[in-house]
Amino acid sequence: VLSRITVLGSVALAFIAVMPHVMPLIWPDLPSSMALGGTGMIIVVGVAIETVRQVQGLITQKSYKKYYED
């Protein structure tokens, strides 16, 4: 199981890292100000994932409040 997760994660990271090089081929009129390097894209994805986890934690916390109301 762990090796499958590692393979999927590495494929996802490779896809994210290659995206900035592929995007100009797909959209040639994309302005250079819209360009985002592979490292920057990985950071953006990491922040988005962490934000989703935080929101899920807050939702879970609110659902448990009914069990320990004062």
MARDO-86004 format. One record per residue: residue number from 1; y, x, z of N, C-alpha, C, O in turn. Coordinates in steps of 0.05 Angstrom, whole numbers. Example, Ala and Ser with C-alpha at 12.3 -4.5 7.8 and 13.67 -1.06 7.14 Angstrom:
<rs>
[1; [-114; 264; 156]; [-90; 246; 156]; [-66; 264; 156]; [-66; 285; 169]];
[2; [-45; 257; 142]; [-21; 273; 143]; [1; 258; 157]; [23; 268; 161]];
</rs>
This chain:
<rs>
[1; [-24; 17; 0]; [0; 0; 0]; [25; 17; 0]; [44; 12; -15]];
[2; [25; 38; 16]; [48; 56; 18]; [54; 69; -8]; [78; 73; -16]];
[3; [34; 78; -22]; [39; 91; -48]; [50; 72; -69]; [66; 80; -85]];
[4; [42; 47; -68]; [54; 27; -86]; [83; 22; -80]; [99; 20; -98]];
[5; [90; 21; -55]; [118; 17; -47]; [134; 42; -56]; [157; 38; -65]];
[6; [123; 65; -52]; [137; 90; -60]; [142; 90; -90]; [163; 98; -99]];
[7; [122; 83; -105]; [124; 83; -134]; [145; 62; -143]; [162; 68; -160]];
[8; [145; 39; -132]; [164; 18; -139]; [193; 27; -131]; [211; 23; -146]];
[9; [195; 39; -108]; [222; 49; -100]; [232; 71; -118]; [256; 71; -124]];
[10; [215; 89; -126]; [223; 111; -143]; [230; 101; -171]; [249; 111; -183]];
[11; [216; 81; -180]; [223; 69; -206]; [250; 55; -205]; [266; 57; -223]];
[12; [255; 41; -183]; [280; 27; -180]; [303; 47; -178]; [324; 43; -190]];
[13; [300; 69; -163]; [321; 89; -161]; [326; 102; -188]; [348; 108; -196]];
[14; [304; 108; -203]; [307; 120; -230]; [322; 100; -248]; [339; 109; -264]];
[15; [316; 75; -247]; [330; 55; -263]; [360; 54; -256]; [377; 53; -274]];
[16; [366; 55; -231]; [394; 54; -222]; [409; 80; -231]; [432; 78; -239]];
[17; [395; 102; -229]; [408; 128; -237]; [412; 129; -267]; [431; 142; -276]];
[18; [396; 117; -283]; [398; 118; -312]; [418; 97; -323]; [428; 100; -345]];
[19; [422; 76; -308]; [440; 54; -317]; [467; 64; -327]; [476; 54; -348]];
[20; [481; 82; -314]; [508; 90; -324]; [506; 103; -352]; [526; 102; -367]];
[21; [484; 115; -359]; [481; 128; -385]; [473; 108; -406]; [478; 112; -430]];
[22; [460; 86; -398]; [450; 66; -417]; [472; 45; -423]; [473; 34; -445]];
[23; [489; 39; -403]; [509; 18; -406]; [527; 23; -430]; [533; 3; -444]];
[24; [538; 47; -435]; [555; 50; -459]; [540; 46; -485]; [552; 38; -505]];
[25; [513; 49; -485]; [498; 44; -509]; [495; 14; -514]; [495; 5; -537]];
[26; [493; -1; -492]; [491; -30; -495]; [518; -43; -500]; [520; -60; -518]];
[27; [538; -34; -486]; [566; -44; -489]; [584; -21; -497]; [595; -8; -479]];
[28; [587; -16; -523]; [603; 7; -531]; [633; 4; -525]; [647; 24; -523]];
[29; [643; -21; -523]; [671; -25; -517]; [677; -26; -488]; [699; -35; -480]];
[30; [658; -18; -471]; [663; -17; -442]; [684; 4; -435]; [681; 27; -443]];
[31; [705; -3; -422]; [726; 16; -415]; [716; 38; -396]; [698; 33; -380]];
[32; [727; 62; -399]; [717; 84; -383]; [724; 80; -353]; [711; 92; -336]];
[33; [744; 63; -348]; [750; 57; -320]; [728; 41; -306]; [726; 40; -282]];
[34; [711; 28; -322]; [689; 13; -311]; [664; 30; -307]; [645; 20; -295]];
[35; [665; 55; -315]; [642; 72; -312]; [637; 78; -283]; [656; 81; -267]];
[36; [612; 79; -276]; [604; 85; -249]; [581; 104; -250]; [561; 99; -263]];
[37; [583; 126; -236]; [561; 146; -237]; [537; 137; -222]; [537; 117; -208]];
[38; [515; 151; -227]; [489; 143; -214]; [491; 144; -184]; [480; 126; -171]];
[39; [503; 164; -173]; [506; 166; -144]; [522; 143; -133]; [515; 131; -113]];
[40; [544; 137; -146]; [561; 115; -137]; [547; 89; -138]; [550; 72; -121]];
[41; [531; 85; -159]; [516; 60; -162]; [495; 58; -140]; [490; 36; -129]];
[42; [482; 80; -133]; [462; 79; -111]; [476; 72; -85]; [464; 58; -69]];
[43; [500; 83; -81]; [515; 77; -56]; [522; 47; -56]; [519; 34; -35]];
[44; [531; 36; -78]; [538; 8; -79]; [514; -10; -74]; [516; -29; -59]];
[45; [491; -3; -86]; [467; -19; -81]; [458; -17; -52]; [450; -37; -40]];
[46; [460; 7; -40]; [453; 11; -12]; [471; -6; 7]; [461; -18; 26]];
[47; [497; -6; 1]; [515; -22; 17]; [509; -52; 14]; [510; -67; 34]];
[48; [503; -60; -10]; [497; -89; -15]; [472; -97; 1]; [471; -118; 13]];
[49; [451; -80; 0]; [427; -86; 14]; [431; -87; 44]; [421; -105; 58]];
[50; [447; -68; 54]; [453; -68; 83]; [469; -92; 91]; [465; -103; 113]];
[51; [488; -101; 74]; [503; -125; 80]; [485; -150; 81]; [488; -166; 99]];
[52; [467; -152; 63]; [448; -174; 63]; [431; -174; 88]; [426; -195; 100]];
[53; [422; -151; 97]; [407; -149; 121]; [423; -157; 146]; [413; -171; 164]];
[54; [448; -149; 146]; [466; -157; 169]; [469; -187; 170]; [468; -200; 191]];
[55; [474; -200; 147]; [477; -229; 146]; [452; -243; 154]; [453; -263; 169]];
[56; [429; -233; 145]; [403; -245; 153]; [399; -242; 183]; [389; -261; 196]];
[57; [407; -220; 195]; [405; -217; 223]; [423; -236; 239]; [415; -247; 259]];
[58; [447; -241; 229]; [465; -260; 242]; [454; -288; 240]; [456; -304; 259]];
[59; [443; -295; 217]; [431; -322; 214]; [407; -325; 233]; [404; -346; 245]];
[60; [391; -305; 235]; [368; -306; 253]; [377; -309; 282]; [366; -324; 298]];
[61; [398; -294; 289]; [409; -295; 316]; [419; -323; 322]; [415; -333; 344]];
[62; [433; -335; 303]; [442; -363; 308]; [420; -382; 311]; [422; -401; 327]];
[63; [397; -378; 297]; [375; -397; 300]; [361; -394; 327]; [349; -413; 336]];
[64; [363; -370; 340]; [351; -367; 366]; [369; -376; 389]; [360; -379; 411]];
[65; [394; -382; 383]; [413; -390; 404]; [404; -416; 417]; [409; -420; 441]];
[66; [391; -434; 402]; [383; -459; 414]; [361; -456; 435]; [357; -474; 451]];
[67; [348; -433; 435]; [326; -429; 455]; [337; -418; 482]; [324; -420; 502]];
[68; [360; -405; 481]; [370; -394; 506]; [399; -403; 512]; [415; -387; 522]];
[69; [405; -428; 507]; [431; -438; 513]; [435; -439; 543]; [417; -445; 559]];
[70; [460; -433; 551]; [467; -433; 580]; [471; -460; 591]; [476; -463; 615]];
</rs>
